[in-house]
Amino acid sequence: MKTLTDEQVVVAAISAVEQRDRDALDALYHPDVEFSWPPGLPYSGRHSGAAVADMSLHYATTWIPLQPTAEERRMDPVIVASSGGTVVAEYQVRGVNFHGNRFETSTLAHYTVRDGRLASAEMYYFDLTGLQRFVSGAKLP
């Protein structure tokens, strides 16, 4: 198996999220992977170990209805910086609710890659308040 660079691991993980490829994500995750999401989202908080599966379910339950097409799932990742296992990427989060209202915000994400696998991820949304409002208001009436 070809060894991926740290940047390739991050881009592959983002691509797997875009494609909803759970198997690819699982293969990319380090056994001790940890996620940190800002407050006010259904999947907020720090998640590691067995809690990652529960977080992934909350994430999917939130975003699958809001991203029905490849256009909404497209994240357009750009590697901003990379050094010694640390990778910073910027990408877009897009969605459309059942009323047809669209939302988009840039995200800056800090990743750690260890042993060729994604060991941690922490996301910073440029418009967290707008995202919180969009996600909370997206539920069917």
C-alpha positions as CSV (number, residue, x, y, z in Angstrom):
1,M,0.0,0.0,0.0
2,K,1.3,3.4,-1.0
3,T,2.1,5.7,1.9
4,L,0.3,9.0,1.7
5,T,1.8,12.4,2.7
6,D,0.1,14.2,5.6
7,E,-1.6,16.6,3.1
8,Q,-2.9,13.6,1.1
9,V,-4.3,12.0,4.2
10,V,-6.3,15.2,5.0
11,V,-7.5,15.7,1.4
12,A,-8.5,12.0,1.2
13,A,-10.5,12.4,4.5
14,I,-12.3,15.5,3.1
15,S,-13.0,13.7,-0.1
16,A,-14.4,10.7,1.8
17,V,-16.8,13.1,3.6
18,E,-17.8,14.6,0.3
19,Q,-18.5,11.2,-1.1
20,R,-20.1,9.8,2.1
21,D,-17.6,7.0,2.0
22,R,-17.7,5.6,5.6
23,D,-15.3,2.8,4.8
24,A,-12.6,5.2,3.4
25,L,-13.0,7.4,6.5
26,D,-12.6,4.5,8.9
27,A,-9.4,3.4,7.0
28,L,-8.0,6.9,7.3
29,Y,-8.7,7.3,11.0
30,H,-6.0,6.6,13.5
31,P,-7.2,4.2,16.2
32,D,-7.0,7.1,18.7
33,V,-8.6,9.7,16.4
34,E,-10.2,12.7,18.2
35,F,-12.6,15.4,16.8
36,S,-13.3,18.8,18.3
37,W,-16.4,20.7,17.1
38,P,-17.5,24.2,18.3
39,P,-20.6,24.6,20.5
40,G,-24.1,24.8,19.3
41,L,-24.1,21.9,16.8
42,P,-25.7,18.5,17.1
43,Y,-22.2,16.9,17.1
44,S,-20.4,19.6,19.2
45,G,-17.7,18.8,21.7
46,R,-14.6,16.5,21.9
47,H,-15.1,13.0,20.6
48,S,-12.5,10.2,20.7
49,G,-12.4,6.4,20.7
50,A,-15.9,4.8,20.7
51,A,-17.6,8.3,20.9
52,V,-16.4,9.0,17.3
53,A,-19.0,6.5,15.9
54,D,-21.8,8.4,17.8
55,M,-20.5,11.7,16.6
56,S,-20.4,10.4,13.1
57,L,-24.0,9.4,13.3
58,H,-25.0,12.9,14.6
59,Y,-23.0,14.5,11.8
60,A,-24.6,12.3,9.1
61,T,-28.1,12.8,10.5
62,T,-27.5,16.5,10.4
63,W,-25.9,16.9,7.0
64,I,-27.3,14.1,4.8
65,P,-30.7,15.9,4.4
66,L,-29.0,19.3,4.0
67,Q,-26.6,18.1,1.3
68,P,-28.7,16.1,-1.2
69,T,-26.5,16.6,-4.2
70,A,-22.7,16.6,-4.9
71,E,-22.9,20.4,-5.3
72,E,-23.8,20.9,-1.7
73,R,-21.3,18.2,-0.5
74,R,-18.4,19.8,-2.5
75,M,-15.9,21.3,0.0
76,D,-13.2,22.7,-2.3
77,P,-10.3,22.0,0.2
78,V,-7.1,24.1,0.1
79,I,-4.1,23.2,2.2
80,V,-3.1,26.4,4.0
81,A,-0.1,25.1,5.9
82,S,1.6,21.8,6.7
83,S,4.6,20.9,8.9
84,G,5.6,17.9,11.0
85,G,2.3,16.1,11.1
86,T,0.2,19.3,11.4
87,V,-2.0,20.2,8.5
88,V,-4.3,23.3,8.2
89,A,-6.9,23.3,5.5
90,E,-9.6,25.7,4.5
91,Y,-12.8,24.4,2.9
92,Q,-16.5,25.3,2.4
93,V,-19.5,23.9,4.1
94,R,-22.7,24.2,2.1
95,G,-26.2,23.2,2.5
96,V,-29.8,23.7,1.4
97,N,-32.9,23.2,3.7
98,F,-36.3,21.9,2.7
99,H,-37.5,25.5,2.0
100,G,-34.7,25.8,-0.6
101,N,-32.7,28.3,1.5
102,R,-29.0,27.9,1.0
103,F,-26.1,28.4,3.4
104,E,-22.4,28.4,2.9
105,T,-19.4,29.3,5.2
106,S,-15.7,28.8,5.0
107,T,-14.1,26.5,7.6
108,L,-10.5,26.5,8.8
109,A,-9.6,23.0,10.1
110,H,-6.5,22.0,12.1
111,Y,-5.5,18.3,11.6
112,T,-2.9,16.1,13.1
113,V,-1.6,13.1,11.1
114,R,0.2,10.4,12.9
115,D,1.5,7.1,11.5
116,G,0.0,8.0,8.1
117,R,-3.5,8.4,9.5
118,L,-5.8,11.2,10.7
119,A,-5.2,11.5,14.5
120,S,-7.2,14.7,15.3
121,A,-9.4,17.3,13.7
122,E,-10.6,20.6,15.1
123,M,-12.9,22.8,13.0
124,Y,-13.4,26.6,13.1
125,Y,-16.3,28.0,11.1
126,F,-16.0,31.5,9.8
127,D,-19.8,32.0,10.4
128,L,-20.5,29.8,13.4
129,T,-23.6,31.7,14.4
130,G,-25.1,31.5,10.9
131,L,-24.2,27.8,10.8
132,Q,-25.9,27.1,14.2
133,R,-29.0,29.0,13.0
134,F,-29.1,27.1,9.7
135,V,-28.7,23.7,11.3
136,S,-31.2,24.4,14.1
137,G,-33.8,25.8,11.6
138,A,-33.4,23.0,9.1
139,K,-35.6,20.6,10.9
140,L,-38.9,19.7,9.1
141,P,-41.9,21.7,10.5
